[in-house]
């Protein structure tokens, strides 16, 4: 892994989305987004992302993705490890889930990272992977792994993070990896 260089820090405070429309360019071949204390206003919200090739005017990139998760109940009554078929996208333009059914209690939030590779390349599709740890609305901790590709050969120059319902709080930092 290369050396991360902080490019920007965005703070959501009861925000509907965080749109990062500058700083994603050919300077780096890998970009890393670090999520801290992501908390929804609405219980059971999904935290998603999508990308743009026109500076953020349109977010509807076609994606193919897969996910698996490990979970552990707070009361130690249950554990699981499995493929999460409902998180998959198959050449779909929907936003990609990074977190599902996130609780909105004071002790419920999400944290993690998303890596995006070669967003400025105009020959190949763009690959990504994410790992998120979060507190599910049903008192479970989840460790969710998501990966896939954005079926886009145009350069990606913007990314949007948002909840499927309601607003959210949290910090998102963007790093370039050299």
N, C-alpha and C positions, 0 to 999 in steps of 0.2 A: 504494500500500500504506500502511496505517495504521501507527500506532506500537504495537509489541509491549510488553505488560506481563506480566512473569513472574508466574504464578499458583502454580505448584508445580514441584518437582523430585523425581523418583522415581529411586532407584538400585536396580538389580537386581544381586544378588550370589548367583549360583546359585539364581535365583528361577524358579518355574514360570510366573508372570505378573506383570504390573503392572496393577492395576485402579485407575483414577482415578474415584472415586465422588463427588467433591465439586469444586466450582468450575466445572462446566459448567452454566451457567444463562443467563438473559437479559441479563446484564451486557454481553456482547459478541456481535456478529453473526458474528464469525469467531474460531476457535480454531486455534492452530498448535502442533503437537507436534514437538519437535526431538529427534532420536535421535542419540546419541553413543556410539561404541564398543560397538555391539550385537554380542555374541559368544555363539554357542551352545555348549553343552556337547557336543551331538551333531553330528557332521559331517553335512552335507547337509540341515540343518534349514530349515524355512520360518518366516519371521517374519510374524505375522498380527495383524490387529486385528478387533474386533467391538464393537458398541455395544449399549446397554441403555436402556430407557425406564422401568425400575423400580428405579433406584438400584444396579444391578449384580446383582440376583437372577437375571436371565435375560439371557444374551447370545446372541441368535439373530435379529438384524435381517435382513430381506430386502434384498438388494443386487443392483444391475445395474452391472457394471463393465467396463472395458477396460484394456489395458496394451500398451506397446511398450518395447523396450529396445535400447540400443547396448552392444556388448561388444568387448573387446580382450584378446587373449591376452597373458599376462605375457612370453612369449618372442617376441612380435611376429609370430607365425606366422599369425594369423587375426584378422579383425574382422568385425562384423556389425551390422546395424540391421534390426529387424523387429518386426512385430506378434506379441505373445505370447498366442496363443489359449488356452493352458492356464491362464492367470492370470485369465481372464474368469469372471464370475459372471453368470448370467441368472436373475434373480428367485430367488436361492438364499440360504439362511440360513447357509451356511458362513462361516468367518472369511475376510477378504480378505487375500490375500498381499501383503506389502510387499517381501519378499525371498524368493527361491527358491534352494534348494541352497547355502545359506551355509556356507562352510568353517569349521572350528573350530580351525584352526592358530593359532599365536601371531601370525602376520601377517595373519590373516583376520578381518574384522569388517564391520559395516555402519554407515552414517550417512545421515541425510536428514531430510526434513520431511513432515508430513501436515497439510493444511489442511482443516478442517471448518467448513461454513457454516451459519449460523442454526439451531443445534441445538435452540433453545427454541421455534422457530416451530411452531405447531400447525395451520397451514393447508397448508404445502407439504412436499414430500419434502426430504431433506437431501443436499446435494451435497458432494463432497470431491475432492481430488487429492493425490497424493503423488509425491515424487521421492526415490529412494534410490540411493546409490552403495554397492556392496558387492563383496566378494571371493568369487567363486564357488568351490566345492570343486574345480573343474577348472582352477584357476589362470587365471581370467579376471576382469577387472574388468567389472562391469555398471553401467550407468546406467539405472535402471528408472523409467518414468513410469506411474502408475496413476491412473485417475479413474473417477468414477461417482456413483451416488446411492444413498442408503439410503431404500428405499420405505416411509417411516414418516412419518405426520403428527403422531404424538404427540411430545412433547418428548424429546430424547435427553439423559440426565443422567449417563451413565457410559460409559466406554470401557475396553476391555481389550486389552493387548498381550501376546503369548505366542508360543512356538515350537510347531510341530506335534509336535515330539519333543524331550523333555528340557528342561532348564533353560537359563537364559541370564544373562549379565552385561550391564551397560550403564546409561546414563543417559537418562531421558526427561523433558524439560522441557515444561510446558504454558504457553502464552502466550495472553492475550486480545489481539485486534487491535482497536484503536479508530480 
